[in-house]
Amino acid sequence: MSGYKYLDNHGTFQLNNPELTGYLYFPLANESGVMASITPTLGGDNKLGQNSFLLAPVSSEDLHNNRSTRNFWVDIKGKGLWSAAGVSAWQEGKLFSEGKEKTTLTAGMMWQKVTRSSKEYGIEADITSFVPLKDSVEIMLVTLRAREDITLTPVAAIPLYGRSADNIRDHRHVTSLLHRTITTPEGILLDPTLTFDERGHRKNEVVYGVLGSAEEGELPESFYPVAEEFIGEGGSFTNPRALQEGKKGVSAGFTKDGYETLGGIAFKTCSLKKGEEKTFLLVMGYGKDKEAFLSNARPYLKKNRCIEALAETKKSWLDKLNISYSTGMPDFDAWMQWVNFQPMLRRIYGCSFLPHHDYGKGGRGWRDLWQDCLALLIMNPEGVRDMLRANYAGVRIDGSNATIIGTKPGEFIADRNNITRVWMDHGVWPFLTTRLYLMQTGDLDLLFQENSYFKDSQAVRGEEKDTEWKTEEGNILRNKEGAEYRGTILEHVLVQLLTAFYDVGEHNHMRLRGADWNDALDMAKERGESVAFTSLYGQNLNQLSELLNYLAANGRDKITLLKELIPLLTDKIAIYEDVTAKKELLYRYCDSVRHSVSGEKQEISLTELADYLKAMGNWIKAHIRKTEWITDQKGYSWYNSYYDNNGRRVEGEHDLGVRMMLTGQVFAIMSGTATEDQVKEITEAADRYLYAAEIGGYRLNTDFHEVKTDLGRMFGFAYGSKENGAVFAHMAVMYANALYGRGFVKEGYKVINSLYCHLSDFEKSRIYPGIPEYIGENGRGLYHYLTGSASWLLLTVFNEMFGVKGYYGNLVLEPKLLKEQFSAENKAEVSFQLHGRKFTVCYYNRNAKEYGEYEAVKVSFNGSELPKVQDKIMLLKEDIIKLKEDITHVIEVELI
């Protein structure tokens, strides 16, 4: 077996014998609601959401257990049945023998083609699958090619599920009794009478179906609409008795009630001479009624329209990938195209709806709203301003936030299950993302836009309830008079950061509560503390202070804040160091805004506010430096990350072995808490205790050798899996980002290159190009596609490695490329868009110097010399917006 190879610089790749690797799947989707997954043998599923699955929902184990897959049978005269998808009992039986058929998978953004060739049957097939850009359908283009003169009868067999994922086990048979199956001249429709799911018994409002044609609109000859009759007694979807015995299908106009539906479509028998081919088109999907589905699907029954739609789909997704790289590592450049693509997938799928992502019922979490914006800001900034502003409507006035997110921008919903849970890191991400936006665009006015606050029964940061609140009052915070209260985005940020500053445990670090970024640290609600994220809050406070001073220096003077918030602004160290005083101050604030707010506002100068925030941020860092730096008996040093529910420090020497976690190191470095000397020591400790080259790099933690129920469920997982000691790509990439940000470029590159080398080695990672959530103990990439690690990797490669950054809307270049990353011509390029203009930046390292040895001496812009600004390579925003939009502007940088 060999790995995949790239066919172009857009990431299109090819893989031979893909069915010999388990758990492979590929996303097919559009931005109109269709979300599908597909395997090399056409397994997987297709859905619009939790309650509307066209094909039966699958988890990762179903990929090899489930026979209910998309299939296309060919009955070849004199030879018997052959599956163009390779899904027959006899083809599967030859997978590991000399009789295995030759197969090749070719794939690009949102399309997959599998080519299968059989000497025994004298036939070859191409099956191309994709979801067109706008319509709620999935298309299969099946081209049969004769390797010898043959006569054949093709039959598509696509089992339709047509209901909620809840019914895969709950009332599976009962809900089939709701099915109403109808055949039309083009195919088969499934129109259930009712839906049974968590919403209750309702009238069905979704029609499902499969249509088919041969070549230019040639209609099917007959149909197999009932799964039970197609399979036959003792048969299966991989050995259907109806086809084995030559049972004829039914004609158009047939109906059947109360059975599982099959999209079984039989085409006319045809003969092909050697070298001839014929294409069959299958269109499966959804409609609000029969007419709507037929109207959506019928245009795709023409081959030319399908070919056109496929080209449109390919072009559209590639156009969205407006960042590209050209280095001395062309495979890395192509691999990064898939990384760039992944945040788009997460915007569509949320954190669910792919086989490994079988938790939750769709949608995204609070953290995802902000982290996915990191990539969008760089690739597709249009609309991000409105998205960011809308997201702030999810902030509660006590600094916590809504955890159920609606389908519309800015829509947040009270928890239906009345479960109170606060993630202590949630206040970090909004400012982190907003700051990137401000730096990228220079749009500082966003901070002074107003928005509402979220309101429900939860109060005092999840500790208590507002007994006065009633559902009918809605989810918007009001003042004492009952009017909606609105505050600036800056005020929302302050609410989150200030309340977190005072919400501390006994060691004066911020309480862990329900969890932080690591959701599996969920069993230390009472006494747990997150030192790791306390340091990142410190960075937020310092960076917001810098931002306010910049505003003050550029014409802004004052801001008005909610009157109740003002007492949280103090620079008294005595209060900072008094855990009891901090808690009391926080409680008085939260109690004062428990049900409503006064609505009164108080003015404060930006410089005064900046001083308070700087004092708080500096105190956090100094406190962590003083209390959490640990050294083991072998002389390795690093920062402790957490306290458990018994109030004990988690890391360091232990009877069961040394305990170290990566998270605390990442944010100590990123925030500037760790000194430069400490960063060096941390990298040495991480290399000693966490680095595992055989599985792609840095583990999330060492083996604690116990199920630590006073910290989190992660310790119940097998060591080396998921949050318990896997190479968790998200945190590993943030480690790289932190190292690059502090100037430890070789160390940061080691993190990224270790991940890349492992993941791009198909024999080890067993996944398609891209970055997964984590790498398991056996080296396999797991939970692919839907992971925040892609956004952070894009950010790190673009902003840090290639050094393309925004600075209040200006373009700044600070390359941190190593010698090995330059091409044979000693050149490295990055192309991107900023303020609607296209740029290519070319770095020339003609003397082949290493990072740290070269400096940017000569810079030209569109052929003319570009002088440095403030000793930086900087192109001012005011000059950028004067540039033409229809050409690519070139910046050339000589590194000498």
Secondary structure by P-SEA (a helix, b strand, c coil): cbbbbbccccccccccccccccbbbbbbbcccccccccccccccccccccccccccccccccccccccccbbbbbcccccbbbcccccaaaaaacccccccbbbbbbcccbbbbbbbbccccbbbbbbbbbcccccccccbbbbbbcccccbbbbbbbbbbcccccccccaaaaaaaabbbbbcccbbbbbbcccccccccccccbbbbccccccccccccccccccccccccccccccccccccbbbbbcccccccccccccbbbccccccccccbbbbbbbbbccccaaaaaaaccccccaaaaaaaaaaaaaaaaaacccccccccaaaaaaaaaaaaaaaaaaaccccccccccccccccccccccccccccccccccaaaaaaaaaaccccccccccccccccccccccccccbbbbcccccccaaaaaaaaaaaccccccccbbbbbbbccccccccccccccccccccbbbcccccbbbbcaaaaaaaaaaaaaaccccccccccccccccccccccccccccaaaaaaaaaaaaaaaaaaaaaaacccccccccccccccccccccccccaaaaaaaaaaaaaaaccccccbbbbbbaaaaaaaaaaaaaaaaaaaaaccccccccbbbbbbcccccccccccccccccbbbbaaaaaaaaaaccccaaaaaaaaaaaaaccccccccccccccccccccccccccccccccccccccccaaaaaaaaaaaaaacaaaaaaaaaaaaaaaaacccccccccccccccccccccccccccaaaaaaaaaaacccccccccccbbbbbbbccccccccccccccccccccbbbbbbbbcccccccccccccbbbcccbbbbbccccccccaaaaaaccccbbbbbbbbcc
